[in-house]
Structure formats: C-alpha cells, structure tokens
Amino acid sequence: MSELNAKPPNPSAKRTMVGAGPPPPGPVRGGAAAPTVAAIAREDVNPNASTLPPPGKDAATRRTEVDTRPTAEDFQSNRGQHRGTQMQGIERLAEPGSEQGRVRLIPGKVIPGTRYRILRWLGEGGMGVVYEAEHINIARKVALKILRFDLSQEETMAKVFEDEARAASSVGSKHIVEIYDFGELEDGRLFFCMELIPGGDLVPETEDDWIEPPRLIGLLRQVCKGLSAAHKGGIVHRDIKPENIIVVNEDGRELVKLVDFGISAMVAAGSEEGGNIAGTPHYMAPEQITGTKFDGRLDIYALGCMAYELLVGYPPFLAEGIQELLQQQLYEAPKPLLECRPDREIPKELADVVMKCLEKDAAARWQDMDDLEAALCEAQIAAGIVTPWDDLPLPEGIDPERRERLFKGMPNPNVIVMPEGNRWLVPVIAAASALVIGVLLAWIFLGGKPTDEELDQIQALTIEAREAGSKTQWVYPPETEPDSPTAFQKVIELEHLEGSAADAGEERAVELRDEFHGTLSTLGNRYWGVPEARGFARDYYAMAYLFKPEDGEARERSGRTAGELADFRARASTGDFTEGELSAARWLDVFAEEDKGLAEQKANDLLAMEAEESKTGSKRSALASNRAVDAARGAGINVASAPPPPTAPVDADEGADDGEIIDDDAGAEAGEGAGEAGEEEPVIDSASTKKRNRRPKKSNSGSGDDETLGGSTRDPDKAAELAKQGMDALRAGRRSEAKTLFNQAISYDRRNAMALMGLSDINFDTGSNQKAVLYAERAVKAAPKNSGYRIKLGDAYYKVLRYRDALEQYEKAKSLGNSKADSRIAKAKSKIGG
C-alpha cells in the first residue's frame, strides 16, 4: 500500500506507504555503515574488483547464470527482504539517538509551529513517517510526510528535493500527485504536504498476481502521460517502480498517480564527494548506476523493468546481492519476457515493446515517453486488445502520420468510454458507475456477502460487457467474429449467477441495463428527427428496448410488433443472427460516432469494403449501402456513393425502410434445420414488419442445408475429418492449430458437435468462459445424447457460477449413464444449498 493510502494501517500488509517499507538492510544507527551504492557501482564497473565474471566472459555462460533464479521462493511474498527493492544511497546517513529532541506528534493535536492537525498515522519507513493531517484554516485533508532528521539536515538534499518535487507538481498533469506545501518542524525535520489519495500501489501480492495486458496497457499509458509532462518540464523521476505508482478510482475507472518525485534526486545530491548515486537497484538504468549523463530515457528503462515484473511476477534480474544485481543491470541481457511465463497469454507485440525499454544503450530504447506510449497503442492495435482507457488522448509528440495511423487503428471509444469531445454521456456513465459501486458495497456489508471468486466474476463480466459496448457491440457481434459475446449476452450472464452471487449479479445487471439503454436511447433520439436515418433510429430503439422492456417509447418507435421484438430478444440472447443482419449492423458503428469527421472516415472505409463485396454480386451489401448512404447524408455525414447494385432484379416488396437492418435469412441458421428445397418458410422481415415468404434456396444437391456460413458447400464428411484432426492437435498441445481445424470443420458443417466442443475446450482452458459456454451449448444441441458433452457444458456453466444450469446438465449426463456425474452433482448442490 502507499503512503497516501487512507485505509487504516495493517500490520501484516506488505507495505503501508510509498518509500516507507522496511528500513534499508544494514545498520543505520551505530556500528559499521552498509556500503553505499556508489561504492558498489564503482566496483562493478571495474572487472578486477568484482567477484562476478567480467563483461568479456562468454555471453552464453553469463546468460545461463542470469536465467537461473537464485531461490525457489516467491519473489513478491518476500519482497520486503530483497535489498534490491529498497531505495539505496542513504546508507552513509544515520538517524540521531534519543538525545535528539523531537516535536511530539499527537493525533488530534496541531503540530507546533504549523497549521496542520494530525489525524492519524499512515506509515513509516526508510525515508520518514507519513500522517493524515488537516489544514486547520481550510479544512483540507492532506498526506503529511516528515522526512528523517538526517535527510532534513542535508541542506543540498533538502533544496534539491523541494525544487524537484515542486517542479513536478507544477507541470499540471493529473497523473502526478500534487504537492501543496513545504515546511520545517521546530526540531529541524522537514515536512511536505501532498494530496491525500485513497488507493493502492501496483506491487503484486504474489508472483501469480499479474496484471493482464488490457489493464496493463491502460495503466502504462497513464504512467507515460505523467512522465512525459514531467520530462517536458525538465524533471526525471529516477525511481519508477510499482511502489510509486498509485491507482485510485475515478468515476469507476482506475486513475494512475505518480508519487515521490524528487526523492532519488535528493539522495543523489547529498554526497559530499558530489558523486553519490541513488535509486532502487531492481529498476536502475545503466546510466543511473554509472553516474553518467542521463535524460528521460532513464525512466523508460525503469518502466520497462516494472512492466516486465507486472507481467511475469518478478523483475528482469533477481540477484540478491546489490553488487551482482547492478552488474546484471550493466552487462546482462534479461531473459526474453515470453520465455518466462509461457502459460500466460502475453501478446508478442507487447513483449517486444517492454524488451526495447530494457536496452542497455539509451539510444536503442524508445526515445521519449510519447514514443513509448505510441508503441503501446500500436501493440494494442496489433494484438486486437480493447481497454477501458481507449478514450485517452493519443500522444502528441509523435510523427503526424504515425498519429493518424493510431487514430484509425485504436478501438472506438465512443458511447461507453467517451473521448474528450464526447461529453453527452459522461454524467450518465459516472452516475451509473458510482451507483454500481455503492450497490456492491452495501451488499457486502449488509449481509449475503459473495465470495472473492464471485466478486471477481461479477467484475470480469462487467468489464467484458462494457468492452463490448465500447465497440458498439451492444446486441450484434462483429460480422468477422459472429461468436463473440455481446454486451446484452454479458448482462444476461450476470442475471443467471446463482448462490451468494445471485443478488449482486442481478443488481449489477440492472445498472448495466440502465447504462446501455441510456446510450442507445440517446442514439435513437439523435436520428429520430432525420427522415433519411429514421430506420437506424428504429434499430437503436429496438436495442434499447431489449435492455429496458418497460420503455414504451422505445417499443413504439422501434416499429416492431411484440412478436418481432420477442424474436429479436431470443436471437440476441444466443447471437443467432444471419450474415445479412451482421453485415448491415456494421453501419451502427458509423452512426454511433459522435465526431462527424471520424464518422465520415468510417463510412467511406466501409463503402470501400462493400464495393469489393458488390463485385461478387452481393445483394445484401448493395441494398444496405444505398440506404445507409442516404441516411448518412441526411445526418450531415459526407460520404461517397454506394457501390452499384447487382444486376439481379429485386422485388419491391422485399425492401425495407431506409436505414434499417435487412434480414435476408431470418430464422434458422444456414445449414441448421433449413427446410427441404422447395419448402416455403414464413419469415418476419424485422425492417418493415411485413411477413413474406423466403424463396426456395437453389443448390446442386437440392437441399437447403448446402448453404453454410461463409458460402462453403456443406460437407459433413469433410467436417468430421477436420474435427478429428483438430482433436488430435488439441491432445498434442497444438492449440492454435486445433482452433484453426475446428473452425474449418464448422465452415463445412455448423452442427459438427466435435468441432464445437473442441472450441469450447480451448476457450475453457484459456479462461474465455462465456465463449466456452456458447460453444458447449451448440455442441449439446447438435448431439443431445452425448453424456460427455453434457458434463463439459455443466463444467462451463459451473465456471461462470450458473450452478442450477450446471446441475441440470450433470443430472442429464447421469441419466445417460455417465459415471463422472455424481461428484459434480454433489458439488453443484452444495453451491445452491440442495
């Protein structure tokens, strides 16, 4: 925890304040002083004085030594015992004994000679003690840090600290903690006051508590922004590490605050010889160790060390001795990040960004914080990652062409996560987020407390729902990934949680329904008054109705009957949409865009794509495009002409109102349950609310089952062969190859149960639990008498806390003779009190 944490101190916590962990190893009062970092460094750069092999030793030998971890202990569990995690450089100083008079600091009393009243102790460590205090005139609460006596008596150190800390605070970044005041106690100790920010640092509890890439990218981008502002103001932090990154809650999201600017500079300035160096060895750049000229790239190296640690659980170098650790920082290459934890899904693109931060030569690193932040965005784009922080402004100090590429490639932050210019939803979202937090806290303290696992599950589902919403996938999945879960499906999943999570999940679902309903209603209102775009307004209202069925206006304006809305809800719950619907739904992203320039760009990109589709005679794309173009122009979005329609005649009665999604194949999925050739099947046209008959599908075999998603001819035998190959690959551990084979099998037969269950297995094993459920449900639907599939579907339900559904599947598996069902039945019943 940080020094700014407003929570009561916990004696068992790993930290209670930034810079206030365990005192540095070695005696600091009486006895021989520990060797200074400067002295160690001077030995390290002299191979003759080092007990380690000199830099010229065989690189492979040195690399082997580096790769070998010193102990089998969990690094984070014993973090306080590692000298490399503590500030070094103050070893030559010594605190005075009891003969030195001290000002008494009593909670509830004003500190003599100041205008601050002590409220409570927050923490104490190597640099000083921290209290929560209150200014007696303006009643502002602050974190008041009183420096050690010996640090306070070093005039140069105190002056450098004040100058650096005040300069960093004055750069105006919300990512740097604000310092309000400096002063000196009557006993000579210096103090300073900073904003009191409740939150925690980024130090993991154990090596297994890693920060997953989407969250890490969002946090690191904020660190980059804070450091970029400081560097442009001429300030280098010099001690970036997990302890000095504080994360607070702001409007339901994590906000990064950087603390302890000036501490390292202060210690480095205190050497009588003028050559002292200071820092935390696990995060010190080579130029910091050698005392040579440096700039902001020193902080880039430290940030790389920290990012490496947060991904794999421990820093790049793990020597216990300071001398050996600094030697490694100077000469050794860190083990490639991806080799450290192959069990974790760390995108190569992100790993490459981190490894470049760790180059020994500053010229080979990212050249400044804007360069690094841009690289993080590029890694995010390449890995297809969406984060809750995608509304952060893009870095300014980069090449305009590079910035334009980022502008085009970054996920759409509109509606759920709004950029600076989109303020029309901020009050709604902020209020909803605050209410959600309040509901969960009330639930926890008033009884029926969910388990930590259940709370984590609720939070994960909430994040996934908002991520889907941020990509405008409220109800329709992307055409390229039709099995991706939507915001609506995540809300339903929350509503199906059971046991002690049931009420908390229901409360969260209610808040998300209100949130998404508000977003969609706003979009519907925006286009309702535009005649050309009213069809799209109807689509937004129809989706708003799904989230809030009691909204009579949304129901009326959707233009759909009760039966059609019920059908829409059922298909939205399962993602059972046709290619035609998903293709037309692409335009919903365009019309959700607040920025007209960006909407124009998206529209023209989509038209170019559909122009290519029209060359194949795609009736669907041409019809949707013509109406979308008219709607866009009516809404003031300048777009090019739609691709010319195909030459095939189109009956007038098969049209749809302008802008509405066209359902070419509503009803059964292609290849699943389609009628025999020549059979006419009544279909509801969700756009015009008129019933029409589907024309018989023509195929070489004369069966409606010949058409499958993607246009492949249905071939069950080919699908079975590919599914078997996929299963063989999965058993051999070749997961990526297996996934490809299973998808190929489904392209030939969407009801191939083996391929569907194989994809469920892959998603289950990789933690994509909702996808595992969806695929398992489809597999059971295709092979309802397979007891093993019933067991796996039950396991998937159990994983997402749907215990009653899990029990139902286990009992069906038992009725089919599966011997593995009994233990699972007992486990499920224990969860629901059966």
Secondary structure, 3 states (H helix, E strand, C coil): CCCCCCCCCCCCCCCCCCCCCCCCCCCCCCCCCCCCHHHHHHHHCCHHHCCCCCCCCCHHHHHHHHHCCCCCCCCCCCHHHCHHHCCECCCCCCCCCCCCCCCCCCCCCECCCCCEEEEEEEEECCCEEEEEEEECCCCCEEEEEEECHHHHCCHHHHHHHHHHHHHHHCCCCCCECCEEEEEECCCCCEEEEEECCCCEECCCCCCCCCCCHHHHHHHHHHHHHHHHHHHHCCCCCCCCCHHHEEEEEECCEEEEEECCCCHHHHHHHCCCCCCCCCECHHHCCHHHHHCCCCCCHHHHHHHHHHHHHHHHCCCCCCCCCHHHHHHHHHHCCCCCHHHHCCCCCCCHHHHHHHHHHCCCCHHHCCCCHHHHHHHHHHHHHHHCCCCCCCCCCCCCCCCHHHHHHHHHHCCCCCCCCCCCCCCCCHHHHHHHHHHHHHHHHHHHHHCCCCCHHHHHHHHHHHHHHHHHHHCCCCCCCCCCCCCCCCHHHHHHHHHCCCHHHHHHHHHHHHHHHHHHHHHHHHHHHHHHCCHHHHHHHHHHHHHHHHHCCCCHHHHHHHCCCHHHHHHHHHHHHHCCCCHHHHHHHHHHHHHCCCCHHHHHHHHHHHHHHHHHHHCCCCHHHHHHHHHHHHHHHHCCCCCCCCCCCCCCCCCHHHCCCCCCCCCCCCCCCCCCCCCECCCCCEEECCCCCCEEECCCCCCCCCEHHHECCCCCECCHHHHHHHHHHHHHHHHCCCHHHHHHHHHHHHHHCCCCHHHHHHHHHHHHHCCCHHHHHHHHHHHHHHCCCCHHHHHHHHHHHHHCCCHHHHHHHHHHHHHCCCCCHHHHHHHHHHHHCC
